[in-house]
């Protein structure tokens, strides 16, 4: 048995090596067939995604026709096929025309009380095809998703909101209450994403960021990733600090050297070592803490 050899590399790309765009677009006519052959359609969608990831150029007309053929696959209840549909919709969102026509199907999946996979992925796809003029029409759905009890659904909404904030900052700023609720949720990954969005909203307000770090440094977080991100926010404050907040923040960093998760300890030690003009006395806890057994 060989590992990592040339034959293995050839076999990985062999299935798609001779994929031709015109042939794949002809095969995509299968999306209009009744009944839908889920396995066949998944294979065709995989080829389309391969071409897109290889930067194969699609004309607007080609992309639009293929996009609307793909939307007919919403009639199938095959979970694996639906996931492929979501991925392909996201990739065609910036190429095809009139992609907002798929909004009703995605909204229906967002409101589904069935498979959680539908809801989380539908949120991501919907936010990709949504423009600024339509954001307010789905705002209520996104707010409900942010505070959803399912971590995958809440995280999908939070990450989507993070991307939307670059072009719709004022709209996303109104969601602070729901984002705070997500930070206080039981899901570790939800806390991580919610904390990132909260910082994204408040990053230009120095006092608000200091308050954010202080409030969530008291042990309310369950996610070690969230603590690592909190440490990095503290570092940014220290880099810009005039001296008024440096000592309290250093004491916070020093306290995280005794955290139960090693990644938090190492992140805190790294942060302390990067503080400008730090004394040997203040540096010692970081060195000794990072070298603990």
Secondary structure as UniProt FT lines:
FT   HELIX           6..14
FT   TURN            15..18
FT   HELIX           21..27
FT   HELIX           28..32
FT   HELIX           38..53
FT   TURN            54..55
FT   HELIX           60..71
FT   HELIX           72..75
FT   HELIX           79..92
FT   TURN            93..95
FT   HELIX           99..102
FT   HELIX           103..110
FT   HELIX           116..129
FT   HELIX           132..146
FT   HELIX           151..164
FT   TURN            165..167
FT   HELIX           169..173
FT   TURN            174..175
FT   HELIX           176..183
FT   HELIX           188..202
FT   TURN            203..204
FT   HELIX           206..215
FT   TURN            216..217
FT   HELIX           224..240
FT   HELIX           246..255
FT   HELIX           256..258
FT   HELIX           262..273
FT   TURN            276..277
FT   HELIX           280..290
//
